[in-house]
Amino acid sequence: MVERFGVPLGLPALAIAPEPEPLRRGPLGFLGETEIARVLAQAERLNLFRPFPDLETVELAVRHLDTGRVLGIQIKTVSVDRASPNRPVDIRIASFRPAPTTYFTIVAWMPDQRRFHDECLVFPSEDLLQFARRAGPHYMFEFQPGSKRQRRLDRYRRPVATLAAETEGLLSEP
């Protein structure tokens, strides 16, 4: 029957290339993104937008109602506990696009306490390569919230409770 359609019998099967591994979004990352959105939503002068699909550097776009200025935020979440207080943060090189209006926010989930650490990191995406190293398809650095031994990160440490006010301040500046 197949010969009637012009397909000769006995042709070797075509090799099918394996598909690239899909992006994996675990519940930990979603938990961190939701927490940062919750904290920023408390600011009366900010509008929040979730870009789709989540393949770009910006996971949360924040617009100031008065100035109209927009800030993009990439949110990374690490899990820390007594056994592993210093955790790696990785950023996919393929989707990393530094820009003056894009910032990273790194939060630390403490599973044994079922809450986020009070300290986070906030830094311009353009600063990432000052302290991150290349590790395969990612840029990577370690984050230990509350540490006094990671001096290169000290200028980026912030209380999570101040994120809304700080973000409003960044978007209010000329």
Summary of the structure (lengths in Angstrom):
residues: 174
radius of gyration: 21.3
end to end distance: 73.2
largest distance: 76.3
contacts: 443
relative contact order: 0.17
helix: 27%
strand: 31%
